[in-house]
Amino acid sequence: MSLIKYESQVREPLVDGHKTYHDVTEDICHTIEAKPTRLWYIGFYISVALLMFGVFSVYREVTYGIGQWNLGRTIGWGWDITNFVWWVGIGHAGTLISAILLLFRQRWRTGVNRAAEAMTIFAVICAGQFPIFHMGRVWMAFFTLPYPNTRGPLWPNFNSPLMWDVFAISTYFTVSLLFWYAGLLPDMATIRDRAKTKFRKMMYGVAAFGWTGSTKHWQRHESLSLVLAGLSTPLVLSVHTIVSFDFATSIIPGWHTTIFPPYFVAGAIFSGFAMVQTLMLVMRKVMGLEQYITLSHIEVMNKVIVLTGSIVGCAYLTELFMAWYSMVPYEQDHFFKYRIAGPYGWSYWLMMTCNVISPQLFWFKKLRRNITFTFVMSIVVNIGMWFERFVIIVTSIYRDYLPSSWSLYYRPSIWEIGFYLGTFGLFFTCFFLFAKYFPVIAIAEIKHVLKTSGESYKGEMTGIERMTDEQLYADAHHHDDHHHAADVKVAHN
Amino acid sequence: MALKKFVVGCFDEEKVLFPAVDKVRHAGYKIHDIYTPFPVHGLDKAMGLRDTSLHTAGFIYGLTGTTTAVTFMSWVFTKDWPMNIGGKPHFALPAWIPITFELTVLMAAVGMVLTFCYICQLAPFIKKHHFHARATDDLFVMVIECTDKTDESALSAYLESVGAKEINTQVAEDGWWIGRYDREQKLYNEPTIA
């Protein structure tokens, strides 16, 4: 129990409207219990169609080999690794919201963490496809795992950044999944206990693992969430750091730079938040969750976007400066002749416009709180961040040291594009299923903040706000004497 | 596992619940458990529960991961199959940091979640008795176990006096069993109050 027992009224409420605990349950569960809408079916079928096209594209690649893609000398990494890094980056926002903001005690995370974390898991699944199928002989993918084999045993090279990637991505996926599902258990139990059909009762019963809501279980659950958040925080930073090591530990001009880890992590959070905005803005509208994902939620996320966008912009300029300052002719040529100019110059300037210049508009409060503008900007940022990876990968390798090793202009083949579209299909198929069958907002967590941050309860803070320090102190001591007696606000802090 | 008799009191406000917990404990009743729809901070202290040591378990799992990674990689590269990679040292500790870190996190997380599920006895197809369907919605359900000496009616009356909204007596299994929620128990419609 502490003296800090009130939420300032200056802070905007996290839950609008006059809600009781039961209203929260109703609002979030009703979409699960109702029949899917027409719009849902249309979206779902489009996603499945895209997924099918992706499956066919991958089938072409697996059957006929990597030659189905327009990769070659010297472009060994093209769209596939660009897409891999892009998808992994998108995943990072979910973990940032669910883990880092939990440690920072940012309560606004409760409105968006569940869906953002689902987004993380689906994005990591999509990301994983690219390096796996890039192997060419995908049936040999298990060779990357250190298992006792008949070839020696021959172990993988643990000193290789590509090997680090295998560990980083699989750990990231596993830990995110566990964190997400542990949080889901109580909400699954809520749906189970409301279920009116036998089938639903059984399905959610199995999914809820027999959760009862016992105080001791909640205590352990809170401890588990906190430690998992503490583990996920360095984990998420490590994952994109390791992804950046794939480039930074090489000696290719344009990749060989120590700024990559922080630059990649900032970029990942930047693109991830843009994707969260894209999804949340549609979701809150379609599912009627405007009172839980409020304008202030959108505004804080836009603030994160402008911050990380500026960090990324700083990194772009640093790269240029360091290339010039290094006085290495290959570095200088790569940046000033082949990257910001040359045949791929357009992609560099597209990236600059989308990632550095346009997010600066979010310095204006009016624009931060404008839903249409935010939606457009979220798409712009995602395009920009895709091109960032494209620029880093392709413009660093399309012209090797000798002009005889310069490649022709690289354009993706239809199957490369198909694979990318296919992962969109996979992502949105998963997301549509999630939105229909899972509680998209963490019900228990919203209830937990409702009485301190709900609109109707904030009014009760007026009395506390008028107290003097002495009164507040006396008040707190009074409660201490009575063993957590009476006051709900005390109970919540 | 055995059937036991419980007196159940439902509260709909934390404001009422906290003093009630206090009074019930001071009156000498032993609270079996309180089922809540969300984590109510301070309730575990009020009930006199000790802190969980789950995080200590997590720390041990993490250390196991670190040790496994370092010993395994050093065994592979110095004993089992030393490889000459660009003339670099076989014992390349800095290059193993990423995998060591990842394995630490992986083992800590997986170990903790499994331990959590084990100590809370949670698993798919596990079924437990639910004292009130709205315990996962909006009620705080206080359950008191009856002993030979417990006077049920006196206890019920006492619960009412401290502010419980609905009070009943239930004979229930206190452990878990394997079952399905579509059989055996009607959940939403059965015990309910206005």
Interface residues (C-beta under 8 A of the other chain):
Chain A: M1 T20 Y21 H22 T25 P146 G152 P153 L154 W155 N157 F158 N159 P161 M163 W164 F167 A168 T171 T174 V175 L178 F179 A182 L185 P186 A189 T190 R192 D193 R194 A195 K196 K198 F199 K201 M202 Y204 G205 V206 A207 F209 G210 W211 T212 G213 S214 T215 K216 H217 W218 Q219 R220 H221 E222 S223 L224 L226 V227 L228 L231 S232 P234 L235 S238 I242 F245 I443 A444 E445 K447 H448 K451 H482 H483 H484 A485 A486 D487 V488 V490 A491 H492 N493
Chain B: E13 E14 K15 F18 P19 D22 D33 I34 Y35 T36 P37 F38 P39 V40 H41 G42 L43 D44 K45 A46 M47 L49 D51 T52 L54 H55 G58 G62 F72 M73 V76 F77 D80 W81 M83 I85 K88 A92 A95 W96 P98 I99 F101 E102 L103 V105 L106 A108 A109 V110 M112 V113 F116 C117 I119 C120 Q121 L122 A123 P124 F125 I126 K127 K128 H130 A133 R134 A135 T136 D137 D138 V141 W176 R180 Y181 D182 L187 Y188
